[in-house]
Amino acid sequence: MLLRLVPEFELRRDVVPWLAERGCAAALDTSENSSALYVVNVERNGKIIYTWKGNQKNTHIGLYDLQTKQNEHLYMFEKNLHIISCSINNERTLLAVSFCQYTEEERASQLLQSVSKYLTLLIEIHPINNVRVLKAVDSCVRVQFLYPVEGRNASRESRLLLVSEDKYIEQFDIHVVAEEEHKVVIEKSGQLPRAKVIDDLVWAQWDMMEQRLFYIVPKESKSTLRCVQFYPDENFNSILESHLDIAVNDTQLKLVNFGYDYCQDQDVASKSLNLQVFTSKSGGLCVCCSLVSDTPHEIIYSIYFLHKGYNKTFRVSLERTESHQLKEVAFMNLDYYVAAYLPGQFLHLLNVQHPDLLCYSLFLTGEDARIDTLQNCSIRSPWVSAVLDCDTGTLYNVSISDSALLQFLQRSKQDCERLAALHCALLYFQHTEDLEMQIIRWISENLSTCHSFDPIQEFIIGSLYCRMCPETQNLDKLLPYTSLHDWIGVVPGVVCATDIISLPVLEFQNSKGFWEKLNSNLESVKYAEPHLHYHSNMLRREWRNLSEEREEGRTTAYLRNIFENAKKVLSHLDTWDSEARLVPLFEEEDYQQQLLMGLMVAQLKDHLMRHLQYVGKKKIDQIVLDYVANLLNLVHRIMKEVWRRYQLHSCIFCFDERGSAGEFAVFHIMSRILEAANGMCMPLPPGFHTLHLGLGVRCLPLHTLLHYIDNGILQLTETCVRKLLKDLDDTEQNEKLKFSIVMRLPEALGQKVRQYWNHPINANLIARKYVKFLLEKLGNRQCSRPIPERPSVPVEFLPLNYLTNILAEIENQENSTCHASEENNLSSTRERKVWLPACISP
């Protein structure tokens, strides 16, 4: 099972034994009489209110504290009542209760037409004292005390929300005073002050943790979602408005998280829309609703990603099942995900932070979607990562199991499943060394099975995003979270339609926390969010241009600054990993990679400075250095894991032996790392190309090795070529290898390393290149150009020595007669061109 449910509270476990100690037998048989003991409400401070029937059919109300794990008896009615709603204030001095006095049958039989069906009371319970009637009506009423911010001292004022089935909500202000012996009573004997909060609503949901009230009012053919925020200073104001294309039944009021009277909720659910609002810590705001389908065995549900400005509607075709077995979709808030769950059919984890690509949401069926403890839809999500099963009275902490997710990743066969599971593993969980190791192992085993994405790119980009974004607010909107620009695949069994919707309107001043983050998300959507993410297009062009400048020998202040950036990154990296490295990386200078990493630092810094000016230059410098250093460290981490797995050591630079199967596997992985890096224009640790070439020489046949070199997969580095020329003896096969390598060396590198191969073929090449240089100089009359020093190579070939001396004399004469006639120079050049081949012909 992918979802892990840990019971934090159970009626059977935490309450029933306590009731048994008190001698209450009537409440113990919960299987046959589920209405005898049930949860009524869950308060913000972790207090769970429940009710049960006593031995004399009287009605009791109790409280369980999640922190202390203790039960407390609050109040008793000396008659059999059906408690609909109940709430206790933060100081535990007042109790508000709403209940039904009788059923319709009792009313008809006892001729109680003049007696109100529902009664709402306010009771002093510190100690039990006065009882005040708040409402006596024929319409159902729910009650909910407002709670101040955590840590605030006890207050003598309490505020109570009263929600009427007649589609209005009002607030009561209650002042209490302390009398003798710590007795707390309501201050005024007359009517309590009250104010109308909302009128003419058709749906409402209470957010107990943040003290917010979401509600919907009908408006012409559409509906309008609004939100009222309650503040500790007793004020409240409407802060959000959003238009939804949802048809809401305005004949029946539907309430969410205003108590948990399951019998009442079931009756209302059959007549009203199944809809919930979820918020996330990152400023996500989602409206989830299940819709009615005209097609048998089809479920339709919509998720309005209000913080992104679009709605996704999903159609799921079910396996054939009896119509009475179909239940409505239940929604759960997991913060990073919203879960749509249909017991026995599917579990859909929808990505809230990155909902644009369907491949980043997990759709599970069969055993993967099974949740043993939730086999019905009588569940509510009172706060993030919590689920209350109203049927059994169990409160669960809900999370995604990392072990189950990795197992799912390992056995998944489709790219959409792999992408969703990999994204979840990288961005949902806190990174641990063990989790990283298992992901890297899976990547190394599945490089050839992923067709629509590169798992190495996803691992590096996702890991960087997860590590860096918590450091600074809004950084998540500027750094890439995926290597994919789009995804055209499908998720089997699901049809998705996306519609653009209008953005919500926010009205707040100096509000922090969620509303500030939501506003930031909406602003990024207005300014075309995808374009805010850093990408490597400019980096690739600039890298290519600067590489050409280097080849032409130009060095500018800008270029020097780029290399200074690279030095800072490598120095920064050294402070993280002072112990000896298992993989021989970071042991040499690599001009191209240092140029790329320095350039990435410069461009990423410019990108962040444009959008995060308020952060400050010093902080941005640190973010950029951390980002590039983490990037290099992740490549090193991959290399270290595969190095350990295949038990390699430094013998890869012994070229007189062929490579093992393990070395070939590592070479293949390094080739894929190089491919991933080229695709993202990402720097690699200095020494990577040397290591890659060394493995290639050991593992590949000559023709394949040369093919890899010619196609740029293997790059010739000074360190590896020098070692190869020095260490390999001159057997026929080795001569062939050395000659093929030397012939492919770039001019600048060739001048540095050819001297390490003392062989006539190499001497021949040196002579040819030197003669070519002299003749071109003579022919172009470039006397003023500085002449490079002649390579001091000891050569055993006497004709070549003689030729070298002759050419040296000619060179000296040419320097002394630089302004001689052009015709004499050209004629002497022709003579040398004719004589040369015969002299140095091998």
N, C-alpha and C positions, 0 to 999 in steps of 0.2 A: 504494500500500500504506500503510495507516494506521500499522502498526507499523514502526519503523525499527530494523534490526538492524545493529550495527557489530561486526565480528569483532575481538575483543580477543586471541584466540589461535586459531591454526589449526595442526594437525599438518603439513599440507602446506607451509604458508608458514614456520612457525617452527621445525620440528623436522627435516623431511626434508632441507633443504639442509645442516644440521649433520651429519646421519647420512651424507650423501653425501661430505662432507669426510673423515669417518672411514673411508670405504671400505666402508660397510655397504650392500650391494646388496639383501639379502633383505627389508629393511623398506621399500624404496622403492616397490614395486608394491602400493599400498594398494587399488587398484581390484579386483584379483583375489584378494588375500589380506588381507581386512580384519582378521583376527586377528593379523597380523604386527605392527602398530603401532596401539595404541589407548590412550586415556586411562584411568587407573585411579582417580585421586582428585584432588580440588582441595582444598588446605588453606586455612585461614583467612587466612594471610598472603600469599595470592596465588601460592602455589607449586603448579604443576600436575605431577603425577606420571604418567608414561606408561611403557609397556613395549614392547619390540620384540624380534624374533628376529634373532640375528646370522647371519653367513655359515656358521657351523658348527652351526647350529640350537641354539645356546645362547641363554639368555634374559637380556635386559638390562633394567635399570630406570634411568630418567633423570628429571631434574627441570628444569622451565622456570620461570624467575622473571619474573612479569609486570612487576615494577618495573625490573629491570635488562635484561630482554629477552635473558637468557643461558641456555644449556643447560648441564647438568652431569650427568655419568655418576655414578650412585650405587652400583650393585652389578651383578654378573653371576653367573648360575647356569650351570654347565657342562652343562646338559641342557635339553631342550625341555619347558618347563613352561607350564601355563596359570595366569597370575596372576589371582587372584580379587579380592584386596584388598591395599592397601598404604598406609602412612601414615608420615610422618617427623615427628620432634618439632620444637619451635620452634627449638632450638639446632642442629639438623641434625647431631646426633651419634648418633642411634639411628634405625633403620629397622625397622618391623614389616611382615611380609609373610605373606600367606596364599595358598596355591596348591594346585592339584589335581595330585597326583603322576602320575596316569594316568587313562585313561578306563575305563569299565566293560568295553569290549571287550579292552583291554590287560590288565585284571585277570583276565579269564576265560582269555585265551590264555596268560598267563605264570604262572598259578596263584599270584597274589599275595594270596590271601585273608588272610594274616596281616599284611599291610602296610596301614597306615592310608591312606585315600584322600586326606585333606586334612591339610596340615601348616601350622602357624603358627609363624613364627620371629621372634626378636628379634635384630637384627644391630647390632654396633658398627661405625660407618662413619667414625669420626674418630680415627685412620684405620680402614680395614677390618681387623677383628680377630676377636673372638669371635662365635660364633653360638649362640643359646640357643633351645631348642625350648619354645614356650609351650603348644601343643596338637598332638596327633597323633590325629585322630579321623576317623570316617567321615561326619561331618556338616559342612556348609560353615560357615566362620567368617569374619567381617569384623573388621577392626581400625581403630581411630581414636585417634590421640593427642589429648589435650586441650591447648588452647592458653591461655596466660595472657593477661591484658589487654595491649593494645598499649602499647609503650613500656616494659614492665617489663624489668629487667635479666635477663641469662641466669641460668637456675636450674640447680642440680645435681639437681633432681628432675623427673621426667617421669611423667605418668599416662597410662595406655593403657586404652581401652575395648575389650573383646573381646565381640563379638556372635555368639552361636551359633545355628545353625539349630534347635537343640533348645529355643529359646524362652527363653533367659536372656541377661542381660548382666552382665558382671563388670568390675571395675576393678583394674588392676595398678599398684602404686606402684613406680617404678624409680628408684634412687639411683645416681648416677654420680660418679666421682672423676677428677680430672685427674692424670695421671702425667707422666713425663719427656717433653719435646719435645711438649707440648700434646696428649698422648695421653689420650683419654677412654674409660674402661671402666666397666662395671657394677660397683657396689661389692660386692655380696654374691654369693657363689658358690652359695649354696643356693637354695631356692625363693623366688620373689618374693612379697612381701606382696600379697594381693588381697582384694577384698570384693565380695559379690554386690550389684548395684545393682537389678536387676529380675528377676522370675521370672514364668513363665507368660504371656508376651506373645504377641500374634499379628501385630502390626504396629508398626514403629518408624520414626521419622524424626529425622535429626540436623540441628540448626541450627548450622552451623559458626561463623557470625558472632557469635552470642550465646551459644554453648556451652550449648545447651539440647537435651534429649532428650524428644521427644514419643513416646508409645507408647500402645497400646490393649490392654486386657485384656478377655476375654469375661466378661460378668456376666449370668447367666440369659439372657433373650431379647434383651437389649440389649448395648451395648458401652460401656466407660468409657474416655474419653480422659484421660490424665494427662501431667504434664510434670515432669521432673527438671531443676533448674537447677544447673549446676556453677559453683563460685566459684573465684577465684584462690588462696584460702587452703586449697585441697584439700578443702574441704567440698562436699557436695551435699545437696539436700533436695527432696522432692516439693512442688511449689508450686501445682499446679492439678489439678482434677478436674471432668470434665464428662461427663454421660450423653448418649449418642448413640443414636438409633433407627436403627442401621445393623447389618445382619447381616454379620458378618465370618467368612470361612472360617478356622476354627481349625486346619486340617490343614496349612497352608503358611504359613511366616513371610514377610511382605513387608517389605523394608527400603528406605528412601528416603534418599539422600544418604550412604550408607555405602559409598563407592566406586562405580565405574561399570563393572561387569562386564556389558556389555550382553547377551551371550549368556545368562548366568545369569539376568539380570533378565527377559528375554523369556520364559524357561521358567516363572518364578515368576508373571509377570503374567497368564499364561493361566489360572492356578489361584487367584489371589487378587484382592482388591479394589484397584481403582485409586483411591488416596486420598492426599491431601497436606494438610498444615497450613501456612498462610501467616500471617505477622504483618505489621503495618504500623507505621510510625513514630508514627502518631497513637494507637496502642493498639488497633488492630483485630486480631481473631483469627478466622480463617476456616478451616473444614474443607471441603475440596472433594473430592467423590467422584463417580465415574460409576457408574450403576446399570444393571442388565440390564432391557431392555424386552421385553415379550411381543409387541409390535407390530412387524412388519417395517418397515424403513426409518425407524425412530424412535430417537432418541438421548435418554437421560434422564441428567441430572446434577443433583446437589444441592450447594448452598452453605450451610453452617451459619455464620451470622453470630453467633458466640458472644458477641461484645461488644455485640450488640443484642438478643439473646434470641429470635431466630426463625430459621427455616430456609426457604429458597426452593428449590423443586424445579422444574426446567425440562424441558419436553418439546419437542423440535425435530423436526419432520417433514422428512425429507430428500428431495431429488429422487431419482428412481429411479436406483439404482446397483447394480452387481454386489455381491453379499454379500462376496466376497473383497476388495473395495476398501474396505469399512468398517473403520476403525481406531478405537482407543479415543481418547477425549477426552484431550488434554494440557492441563495447567494451568500457568499462569505467574504469578509474583508481580510486579506492577508498582507495588506499594506502595499507591497510591490506588485502583488497580483490580486485580482478579483476572481473568485471561484464561482462558476456556475455548475451546480451539482444536481443530477437527477439520479436518485438511488437505483442501482441495478442497471444503469444505462451508460452514463458518461460523467466525466469530471473534466471541466474546461477551465484551465488556469490562464486568465487573460492578463497580459502584461499592461500595467497601468502607466508606468513611466515611459515605455517605448512601444506604444500600441500600433504604430504605423505599419510594421511588417508582421503579417500573420504568423510567420515562422518563429517568432519569439514568444508565442503563446503555446502552452502545452494542452493538447486535446487527447484525453485518455479514455479508453474503453476497456471492457472486460475486467480482468483481475487488477490491472493497473488503476482502474477507477473505483475499485471496491473500497468502501469505508465500513468496516464491520459494525462500528458503534453508532453509525448514523444510517439506519435503514429506513427512515421516514423523513418527511420534509417539515416536521414540526420544530424547526430550528430557527434561531435568531442570532444575529451577530451584534452583541451589545457594544463591543469595542474592537479595536484592531487585534487580529489574531486570537479571537475568542469566539466560541460558539456555545450557545445554550440550547440544549435539547429539552424543549418544554414538556415533551411527553414523559421523559424519565426523570426530569429535574436534575440534569447533569450539566455542569459548566466545564468546557474543555479549553485548554490552550492548544491552538492549532498552528502547526508549522510544517514546512516541507522537510521530509527526511533526506538528509544528504546521502546516506547509504542507499536508500531506495532510489534516489535520483541517479546515482552513479550506476546502479544495476540496470536501470532503465536505459541509460546512455549506452552501456555496453552491449545490450541486446537489441537496441533499436536498429531498424533496417532502412528507414527512410530519412532523407536529408532534413525534412521538416521536423521530425522527432529529434534528430541529432542536434540541429541548430537550437531548438527550443530548450533541450536539456543542457546543452553546453552553455548557453546564455544564462540560464538559471543558476548553474553551478558557479559561474564566474561572477555574476552580479548580485545574486540574492544572498549567498553565504559569505561570511567573513573568511578571508583567505587564511588557510592553515597550510603548513608544509606538507602534511599528509594528503590533503585534498588536492593540492597542486600536483603532487607526485602522481596521484591516480589519474588526473586529467591528462598529464603529459604522457603517461603510459598508454592511455586510450588513444591519444592523438598519434603516437608512434606506431600503433597497431592498425590504425584506420585511415592512413594518409591516402590510400588508393581507393577507398570506398565512398568518400565524400565527393560528389560530383558538382554540386551547385555552389559550394563555398570552400574556402581554404581554412581548415581547422587551426593551423598555426597562426594565420592572421587573426582569426576570431579570438584565439587564446591571448595573444599579445595585446590586441586593442581592448578586449574586455577586461583583462587584468589591470591594464593601465588605468582604464576608466574607473574601476572599482577602487583602486588604491589612491587615486589623485583627487577625485571629486569631493570626498568628505572634507578635504582641507579648506576649501573656499566656497562660499555661496555663489551660485550661478556658474561655477566651473563646468557643471554637467551639461550646460547648453553650448559650451565652446569646444569641448574635447570630443573626438569621435568615440562612439560606443560600439560600432560595428564596421567591418570592412565592406559590407554590402551596400550598394546604392539603391537597389530594389530587389524584389524577389517575386518571381512570376509562377512559382510552384503552387500546388494546391494541398490542402489538408484533407485526407480521405474521410468521407462521411460528413463534412461540413461545407456549407455554401455560405459565403460571406459577402455582404453588400455594404459599401461605405458611402455615407452621405455627409456632405459639408453642412454644418449647422452654424448659427450665429454664436458668437462668443458671449459669455455671461457679462453682465454689467456689475461692477463692484463699486460700492460707495463706502469708503472708510477713510479715516484719518489717523496716522501714526499707529497703525495696527501692526503688531509683530506676529511672528509665528506663521501659522497656516495661511492667513489671508495675504501676508506679504509674499509668501512663496507662490501662492496661486496667481497673484497679480503679476509676478515676475514671469511665470509660465505663459500667461496670456499675452504679455508684452512681446515675448520671444516669438509667439505664433504670429502676431501682427507684423513683425519684421522678418518674416520668412525664415523660420527656425532652421531648416536644413542648411541654409547658407551661413549660419553662424558657426557651425562645426568646422574645426580645422581640417583641411585636406592638403594633400601633397602635390597638387598640380604645379603650383608655382615653384615649389621646392625642387621638383624634378628638372624644370627648365633652367633654374638658376644653377643647380649642381652641374648640369651639362656645360653651361657657359663658362663657369669658373674652372672646370676641368680643362677646357680648351685654352683658357688664359694661362694656366699653369704650364701646359705643354709648350706654349709659345714663350715661356720664360718671364712672363709679366708678374710682378708682385706689387700689390697695392696695399694701402693702409686698411682698406676694407677686408682684403684677403687675410692680412695679419690678424685682424680682429676676429675673423671666423675661426682661425686656428687657436686663438686664445680662448674662445668659447669651448672648443673641443678639449683643451687642456683642463679647463675647469670641470668639465663633465667627468673626465677620467680621474682627476684628483678627487672629486666628490665620490666617485664609485670606490676608490681605494679605501676611503674612510669606513665604508660599509663592510667590506670583506677583507680583513687584514690577514686571515689565515691562508695557508698555501692552497692554491686552486688545483682542483683535481684535473680539470681540462686545461691544456696548454694554450690559454687565450690571454690577451692583454699583455703579451710578452714582447711585442715589437711595435714599431710605428707603422701605420697604414695611412698613407696620404689621402687616398680617396675616401676612406671611411671617416677619417678625422675631418675632412672637408665637409662631408655630408652631415655629421653630427653637429659640427659648429654652425653650419647653415641652418639646420633644423632648430637649434637654440635661437638663432637670430630671428627666424621667421615666426616661430611659435611665440616668442616674446612680443613681436610686433602685433600679432593677432590678439593676444590677451590684453595688451595695453590699449587697444582700440575699444575693448568692451568692458574692461575691469579697471578703469582708471582710478576708481575709489580705493582699490586695494593697495596701491603704492608700488613703485618700481622695485624696491628691495624684495617685497613679498613675491612679486611676479618673477623676478630673477630666480628666486629659490624654487618656485613651482616649476619653472622651465627646466632648471638643472635636475630636479628630482624626476621629472617626466622622462627626459632623455636617458638619465642614468638608470632609471627603472626599466626602460626599454632594453638597454644593453644587458642589464642584469637578468631579465626574463629569458633572453636568448641564451645567456650563460647557464641559467637554471635548466632549460631544456637540454642543453648539451651535457650538463652534469648528470642529469637523470639517465639519459641514454648511455652515457659513459659508464655509469655504475651498472646499469642493467646488462650491458654486454661485456663488462669487466675488461675494459681497454686500459692501456697504459702508454707510456711515452715511446714505446718501440715503433710507433707508426712512422717515425722518421728514420728507421733502419730500412733502406731501400733494397737491401740484398735478400729480403724475404717477401713472399707473397702475403697478401692480407687474408685474414680469417673471415669466416661467415659473419661474425659479429662486426668486424670492421666494415664489411660491405654494407651491412644494415645501417650502421652509423653514417656511412658515406651517403647512402640514399636519403636518410633523414636530413643530413646537412644540405643536400641538393634541394630538398623541399623547403628548408628554412631560407636558402638563398632565393628560391623562386618567390616565396612569400615576401621577403624583404624587397626584392625588385618590384613586386607588384604594388607595394605601399611606399616605395622610395624611403626605406627605413635603414638607418645605419646598422652595421654589424660590429661586434667587438673586434678590435685590432687583433690580427692573428687568425681570424676565421678563415680567410682565403688560403693562408699557408697550411693550416690544418686540413682543409678540404682538399687542396692539391696533393698533400702528402698521402692522404687516404686514397685519392684517385690513382696515384702512381703505384701504390701497393695492390689495389683491388682491380683495376681495369686493364684489359689487353691494350696494346699500343694503339691500334687503330681507333678503339673507342675513346681512349684517353685523348688522342689528338682531336677527335671529333668534338669532345666536350670543351677542349681548349678553343678550338676554332669558333664554336658557337657561344662562347662567353660564359659557359657554365662553370668552368674552372679558370681561374685567373692566375697567371704566372707571377709569383712574388719573389723578391730578391732572396729572402731567407731560405725558401724551399729549393729554388733553382741552384743557389750557391752550394747547399748541402748535397744536392743530387750530383752536381758536377764534381765535387771534391770526393765524396764517399764511394761512388760507384766506380768499379774498375772498368777498364776499357775492353770488355769482351765484345764480340760482334753484336750481340743483342743490346748491350748497354750503349755501345757507340751509336747504334741506330736511334735509341731513345734520346741520348744526349743531343745528337745532331738535330733531331726533330724539334726538340725543345729550344735549342739555340737559334734555329732558323725562325722561330716564332716570337722571339723576344723583341719587345719594343726597343727602339734605338737607345734611349737613355739607360734602360735597364741592361741591355746587352753590353754596353761599354763597362758597366760595373762588374758583371759576373763572368764574362767570357775568359778573363784571365785565370779563373780557377780550373779551367780544363786545359791541361798541357797535352795537346794532341795536334798532329799535322793538319787535320781537317779544320780544327778551330783556328790554327795559325793561318791557314789559307783564307778563312773567312775574315780574320782580322786584317790581313794584307789587302784583300779585295776592297773591304770597306774603306781602309785608309787611302789606298790608291784612288778610289772613286772620289773621295773627299778632296784630295789634292788636285786631281784633274778638273773637277768641277770648279775649284777655287781658281785654278789657272785660266780656265776657259771663260769665267765670268769676270776676271780681273778684279777680284775682291781682295786687293792687297791690304786694305786698311782694316779688314776684320781680324780680330785676334784669332790665332791659330791654336787649336787645342793641343795639349801635350800628347806626344806619341805614346801609345801604350808600351810600357816597359815589360815586354813578354819575352822570356828566354826561349828562343826558337832553335831547334837543332837542324833545321833545313837550310843548307848553305846558300843555294840560289836565292832563297828568300832574304837571307841576311844581306847578300850582295845587292839585291834590288832595293832593300831598305836604305842602304848606305847611298846608293846612286840617287834615290829620291830625296834623301836628306840634303845631298849636295845641290840638287836642282832647286830645292826649296830655299836654301840659303842664297843661291844666285838670284832667284826670283825676288826675294826680299830686298836685295841690294840694287836690282835693276827694275824697280816697280814701275818706272815710267818708260820702259823700253817700248819698241814698236809692237803693235798688236799682231802684225803678220808673222814676225819671228816666233812669238809665243805660240801662235796657232800651229805653225809648221812643226815646232818641237813637240807639241802635244800630239800631232798626228803620228810622228815617229814613235813616241812612247806607246800610243794606242796599238800600233802594229806589233811592237816588240813584246808587250806585256803578256799576252796569253801564252806565248811559247815559253817564257821564263818561269811562269808559276803553274804551268799545267801539271797536275798531280800525276 
